[in-house]
């Protein structure tokens, strides 16, 4: 059974359609990046997944309807929203006590172990912590729930590189075990791409691309085209083109490698470059080649 299965997921606020018939399939044990520009529908999709908003279409999370079965679902899910807050007067140990009191599957021992890795004092009040430490405290509380699904909405936004590295270390070393699933909406593509197993690009409420990282590496190719080969490269129908220093960089979708080898240096695009190419080709060129 898939961890998340959506068919025709739709959500509108008033006359504005925010999710426009999304299909989504997430297998157990995957780390999925939900990636899109501001206003694309990422947070609304996450809210539907954790039962915070009603929706049209069919959605199952670990076999449950999130809206109707939210009480049962939340026994298996941890969620950190992009606007998550803790009372400023609360001390760290009080936050741990609170979550332990409201969630039957909270592991206090694990919380204490994770806190020891962050340098956050048990007696510190929330208002005394830096933004990075508050984010780490949220993560510690969420990761200390024995959950099968962790949902994160922009968890590292605004954090400095050191705190972001500590976040990734906590995530990989203390949550991922091959059975648990993570869905994370993020703009930090350069730093997160090395931990993702799957990518979902969402734009204007619809899925622009959904595949595993391995599939993306096999399907898409970026070529640093030699000037004398530029006409030949363009004849192959690239999905995106940009200028480098002294050469053009063209991206191709499902073109046989032997057709590209003589054009220049061929490489697999990184997720940030692929995201930009997909978004720009949707706006300026045929969209069919990237769906």
N, C-alpha and C positions, 0 to 999 in steps of 0.2 A: 504493500500500500504506500502510495506517495505521501510525503508529509503535507504537501500543499497541492491541491488540484482545483483549478478555477476554469470555468467555461462560460464565456460571454459575460464576464463580470462588468457590471455597469453601475455608475453612481453619478447622480446629478444633484446639484444644489440650486434650487430654483430652475432657471432656464439654462444654466451652465453645466454642460456635460464634463465631468472630471475624469471618469473612467469610461471608456467607450468600447465595451465588449472585449475585455482582456481575457486571453487564454494563458494559463500558467501551470507548469508542472515542475514540482521540486521534489527530488528524491531524498530519502533519508540519508543523513551523514554528509550533506553537501554544504558548502559555504557560498551563498549566492549574493552577488552584488546587484542591487536594484539601483540603476543609474539613470539619471535624466536631469534636464535643466530644471530650474525653479518653476513651479507651477505645472509640472508634467503629470502629477497625480501620484507620486511616490508615497507621500504620507497618507493619502486617502486609501491607497492599496494596503498599506500596512495596518491602518485602522480597521479595514474590513477583515483582514486576516486574524486580528486579535479580538474581533467582536465589538469594536467600539463604534461602528456605524453600520446601519442597515444597507442593503445593496440589492441590485437585481442580478439575475443570473444564478449560476450554481457555483458554490464554493465549499470545499471541504478541507479542513485542517486536521490531520490525523484522524480522518473519518468523521469528524464532527462538523456540524453547521455552527460557525462561530457566533452568529447572532442569537440563535435559539439555545445553543448549548454552551454559552460562555463560561458558566460556573465550572463545568467539567473540563473545558478546554484550558482554563487558566491554571489548572493543576499541572499541566504539561508545558506551559509556555512562560518564559520570562520576556519582559518588554521594557525597553528604555526609549521613551519618546524624546524628540528633539527639544521639547519644552519641559522635560522632567525637572522637578524641583523638590528640594527637601526644605522643611522649615529652618529658617536661619538660626533659630534659637537652639535647635536640636544638637546634642552631642553625638559623636560617632557611635558610642555604645548604645545610646538611646535609639538610633536608627536601626542598629542590629536587633535590639530587643523588640522594636515595633514590627519589623518584617517577620521575625521569628514568631511573634504572636498572631499574625494574620495569615501566614502561609504554612500549612502543615508540612510541606516538603522542603522547608528552609533548613539548611545545614549550618548550624552555628559554628561548629568546628572548622568547616571549610572557610567560612567568612573570616574567622580570626586568622587563619593561615594566609588568606589572600591579603588581608589588611597589613599583615607583617611585611609583605613584599612591597607595599606602596609607600611606607613611611608616614602614613596618616595616624596621628595619635588617637587613641580611643577616647580621650577626654576633650578633644578639640570640638569646638562648636562649628557648625556649617559655615557661618559668616567669617570664621577665621581661616578657612581653607581657600586656596587659590582655585580658579576655575578648573584647572586641570585635576586638582585633587578631588573636587566635587564630582567631576565626571568619573574619576576612578572609584569613588565611593559608590556612585550609582551602579557602576559595573560590578563591583564586588558584591553588592546586594543582589543583583540580578543573577550573577553566576553562581551564587550560593544556593539558589533554588535548584532542586534536582529536576530540571526541565529537559524535555526532549527537543524543544525549539526555543532558540534565542532570537528575538527580533530587535534590531537596533536601528534607530532613525538618526542619522548624522551624528554618530557617537563621538567623533573626534573634531567636530567643527570648532574652530577657534583655538585649538590647543597647539602648543609649541611642539617642535619635533621630538623632544625628549619624552613628553607625556604621550605622544602618539605611539612612539616605540614601546613604551611600557604597556600601553593599551593592547597592542598587537601581541606582545609577549604573554600577557595575561590570557588573552583570548585563545591563543594557540596552545599554550602549555597547561592551562587549567580548565578549559571547557571542552575543546575538541577531543573527541575520543573515537571517531569513526561512526558512531551511532547518532549523535546529536546533530541537529541541523541549525544553521545560522542564516538568517536573511538580514542583510544590512543595506540600508539606503545611505549612499555616501557621495561626496564630491572629491574625496581624497583618493583619486584613482591611482596616481603614481605610487603611493605608499601601500595601498591595499591590494594592488593587482597580484602580488606574489602569494596572497593567502586565499584568493578566490578560486573556487572550482567551476563556477558557473556565472554567467553574466546575463542580465536582463536590461536592455535599454528601453526606456519608456519615454514617449514623447507625445504631448497633447492628448494624454489619456489612452494611448494605444501602445502596444508592444512593437518597437521597431526592429529588435533583434533579441532572440533568446536562444542560447546555446551554451555548451560547456566551453571552458577555456581551451581544452584540447581540440574541440571541433572548430573553434575560431582560428586556432593556429594552423589547422589543416586547410581551412576554407579561404582565408584571406591572406594576401601577400602584398608587401610594400616593396617597391622597386626604386632604387636610386638610379634613375635612367640617365645614360650617357647622352649628351646633346645630339649626337648624330643618330641616335636611335629613338628620339622623341616621337617622330611621326609614326614609326612602327608601333611604339607603345600605345599611343592614342588610338590607333586602329583596332586595338584589342578591346576597347570599351572600358576604360578604367572607371571605377565608381567615384574616385576622388583624385584631385591633383593639387599639389602645393609646391611652392618654390623653396628650394634649399639654397645653399651657397654654392653657386657654380653648377647646379644640376636641378632637375625636376624630380619630385617624389610622387609617384603614382601608386594608388592602391587598387588592387584587383580582387574581385569576388569570384571564386570558383573557376579560375583560369588555370589550365594545365601548366605545371612547373616548367616543362620543356619549352613552352612558348615565351617564358619570361627570362630564362637563363641568359639569353644573349643580349638582353636589353640593358643590363647593369647589375648592380649588387641587389640580391633578393633577400628579404628578411621577413620574419613574422612581425606584424605590427603590435605594439603595446596596446593595452586596453584604452589608455587616454587617446591615442591617435585613432584607433578604430572607432571610438565613440564620436570624435569630432567628424570623422569621415562619414559615418552613418547619418548623423544629424544634418550635416551640410548637404549631403546627397538627397535627403528627403526634401530639403527646401529648394534646391536648385536643379535637381536632376530626377531621372526616373527612380521611383521608390521600389519598383518591383524586384530589382536585383538584390535588395538587402532584406527582404522579408523572409 
